[in-house]
Amino acid sequence: MGDASVLLLGATGLVGGECLKLLVARDDYRRIVVPVRSPLPEAVRDSRVEVHTIDFERIGDVASLFAVDHVISCLGTTIANAGSQERFRRVDFDYAYETARFAAGEGASHLLLVTAMGADASSRIFYNRVKGDLEEAVRRLPFRSVSIFRPSLILGDRRESRAGESAGKVLAALFGFAIPSRYKPVAARDIAQAMLAVARESTPGVRIVESDAIRRIARNMIA
């Protein structure tokens, strides 16, 4: 078993949930810290897992939780679920950035962050602009390694339904043969597989991993 510790953010979501399954199934980390806003959908029975229900508006009160080696950040919502663009940015930028900032301050060496294909701080699309702002902000934090994953449409069983994603899945199934590799949907489990593979390497510097690379890394990990 590895001696490192990891903080998993967004464990109640689709990608974060897959990450948690893999972390429990493998022995890369001796300690798995899981801060959540709401209870996990199912109990995790593993002595290495520490689940903490926290108030993300008061992250500074639990700064000690962020004293880990690696941070896997899968925090995110939708504008529909958030209720407004302001609330969306609060979760997808503020919460994600503040947790990364505290972890960097506590000595974490590697941030592994899920954003989105098309993330660009100069984008006219609000969603992509928020993701791009986050990428630029975390690059300035004192991590030894920053790995940014930019998946396209994410496939998997969500607890909530997203109409746009459902339509995208249908179109991808019908016209997948004509979609360039970079834009094809990617399974949530493949994203989790790729994140853990890149965490193992922990190459210094900033690394951007697009959807086609996510699938390739996941395949190599399984092989």
C-alpha positions in Angstrom: 0.0 0.0 0.0 1.2 3.5 -0.8 2.1 5.9 1.9 0.5 8.9 0.2 -2.8 10.6 1.2 -5.5 12.0 -1.2 -8.3 14.5 -0.9 -11.3 13.7 -3.1 -13.7 16.5 -3.8 -17.0 15.9 -5.6 -17.5 12.3 -4.4 -21.3 12.6 -4.7 -21.0 13.4 -8.4 -20.6 11.1 -11.4 -16.9 11.4 -11.9 -16.1 11.8 -8.2 -18.1 8.7 -7.4 -16.1 6.6 -9.9 -12.9 8.0 -8.5 -14.0 6.9 -5.0 -14.8 3.4 -6.2 -11.3 3.1 -7.8 -9.6 4.5 -4.8 -11.2 2.0 -2.5 -10.5 -0.9 -4.9 -6.8 0.0 -5.2 -4.1 0.5 -2.6 -2.3 3.6 -4.0 -3.2 5.7 -0.9 -3.1 4.9 2.8 -5.6 7.7 3.6 -8.6 8.9 1.5 -10.2 12.1 2.8 -13.7 12.8 1.4 -15.3 16.2 2.3 -19.0 16.3 1.2 -21.9 18.7 1.3 -24.4 15.9 1.4 -24.3 12.3 2.4 -22.7 9.8 0.0 -25.3 7.7 -1.9 -24.0 4.6 -0.3 -21.8 3.8 2.7 -18.1 3.3 2.1 -16.7 0.5 4.1 -13.0 1.0 4.1 -10.8 2.0 7.0 -8.8 4.3 4.8 -11.8 6.5 3.9 -12.6 9.5 6.0 -15.9 11.1 5.1 -16.5 14.6 6.5 -19.7 16.6 6.0 -18.6 20.2 5.7 -19.9 23.7 4.9 -18.1 24.9 1.8 -18.9 28.4 2.8 -16.6 27.9 5.8 -13.8 26.0 4.3 -11.2 27.7 6.5 -12.8 26.0 9.5 -11.6 22.6 8.3 -8.3 23.6 6.8 -6.5 20.7 8.5 -8.4 18.2 6.3 -6.5 19.6 3.3 -3.1 18.4 4.6 -2.7 15.7 2.0 -0.3 14.8 -0.8 -2.7 14.8 -3.8 -6.1 16.5 -4.5 -8.6 15.0 -6.9 -11.1 17.8 -7.6 -14.4 16.8 -9.4 -16.6 19.6 -8.0 -19.2 20.9 -10.3 -22.9 21.6 -10.9 -25.1 22.9 -13.7 -26.7 26.4 -14.0 -30.1 24.7 -13.9 -29.3 22.9 -10.6 -27.5 25.9 -9.2 -30.4 28.2 -10.0 -28.4 31.1 -11.3 -25.1 32.0 -13.0 -23.9 33.5 -9.8 -24.5 30.4 -7.8 -23.0 28.2 -10.5 -19.8 30.2 -10.4 -19.8 30.0 -6.6 -19.6 26.2 -6.8 -17.6 25.6 -10.0 -15.1 28.4 -9.4 -15.1 29.6 -5.8 -15.4 26.2 -4.1 -13.1 24.5 -6.5 -10.4 27.2 -6.3 -10.6 27.7 -2.5 -10.3 24.0 -1.8 -7.3 23.8 -4.1 -5.8 27.0 -2.5 -6.1 25.5 1.0 -4.6 22.2 -0.1 -1.6 24.0 -1.7 -1.1 26.0 1.5 -1.1 22.8 3.5 1.6 21.3 1.3 -0.3 19.2 -1.3 2.0 18.5 -4.3 -0.4 17.5 -7.0 -3.8 18.8 -8.1 -5.9 16.8 -10.5 -8.8 18.9 -11.7 -11.8 18.1 -13.9 -12.9 21.1 -16.0 -14.5 20.7 -19.5 -13.7 20.6 -23.2 -13.7 24.2 -24.4 -12.6 25.7 -21.1 -11.3 29.2 -22.0 -11.2 32.3 -19.8 -11.9 34.5 -22.9 -14.9 32.4 -24.1 -18.2 34.1 -24.8 -19.9 31.0 -23.3 -20.4 31.5 -19.6 -19.8 27.9 -18.7 -16.6 27.6 -20.6 -15.4 31.0 -19.3 -15.9 29.9 -15.7 -13.9 26.7 -16.3 -11.2 28.7 -18.0 -11.0 31.1 -15.2 -10.6 28.2 -12.8 -7.8 26.7 -14.9 -5.9 30.0 -14.9 -6.3 30.5 -11.2 -5.1 27.0 -10.1 -2.1 27.3 -12.4 -0.8 30.1 -10.2 -1.0 28.0 -7.0 2.2 26.5 -5.6 1.6 22.8 -6.6 4.5 20.8 -7.9 2.1 19.2 -10.5 -1.3 20.4 -11.9 -3.2 18.0 -14.2 -6.3 19.4 -15.8 -8.8 17.0 -17.4 -11.1 18.4 -20.1 -13.7 15.8 -21.0 -16.3 16.2 -23.6 -19.8 14.8 -22.9 -19.5 12.5 -19.9 -21.3 9.2 -20.0 -22.6 7.5 -16.9 -25.6 7.0 -14.6 -26.2 10.3 -12.8 -28.5 10.7 -9.8 -30.2 13.6 -11.6 -31.3 13.8 -15.2 -29.7 16.4 -17.6 -31.8 16.9 -20.7 -29.0 18.3 -22.8 -26.7 15.4 -22.0 -29.4 12.9 -22.7 -29.9 14.4 -26.2 -26.1 14.5 -26.7 -25.9 10.8 -25.9 -28.5 9.9 -28.5 -26.8 12.0 -31.1 -23.4 10.4 -30.2 -24.9 6.9 -30.5 -26.3 7.7 -34.0 -23.4 9.7 -35.5 -20.5 8.6 -33.4 -18.7 7.3 -36.5 -18.5 10.9 -37.8 -17.4 12.6 -34.6 -13.7 13.4 -34.3 -12.0 11.4 -31.5 -11.4 14.6 -29.4 -15.1 15.4 -29.3 -16.5 11.9 -28.7 -18.2 11.3 -25.3 -16.1 9.8 -22.6 -17.2 7.5 -19.8 -17.0 8.8 -16.2 -15.0 5.7 -15.2 -12.5 6.3 -18.0 -11.9 9.8 -16.5 -11.4 8.3 -13.1 -9.0 5.7 -14.5 -7.0 8.4 -16.3 -6.9 10.6 -13.2 -5.5 7.9 -11.0 -3.0 6.9 -13.7 -1.7 10.5 -14.0 -1.6 10.8 -10.2 0.7 7.8 -10.1 3.1 9.6 -12.4 2.9 13.0 -10.8 5.1 14.6 -13.4 6.1 18.2 -12.5 4.4 21.0 -14.3 1.0 21.7 -15.8 -0.6 19.0 -18.0 -3.8 19.3 -20.0 -5.5 16.0 -20.8 -8.3 16.2 -23.5 -11.0 13.6 -24.0 -9.1 11.5 -26.6 -6.1 11.4 -24.3 -8.4 10.5 -21.3 -9.7 7.4 -23.2 -6.2 6.4 -24.3 -4.7 6.6 -20.8 -7.7 4.7 -19.4 -7.2 1.9 -22.0 -3.5 1.6 -21.2 -4.3 1.4 -17.5 -6.7 -1.4 -17.9 -4.5 -3.3 -20.4 
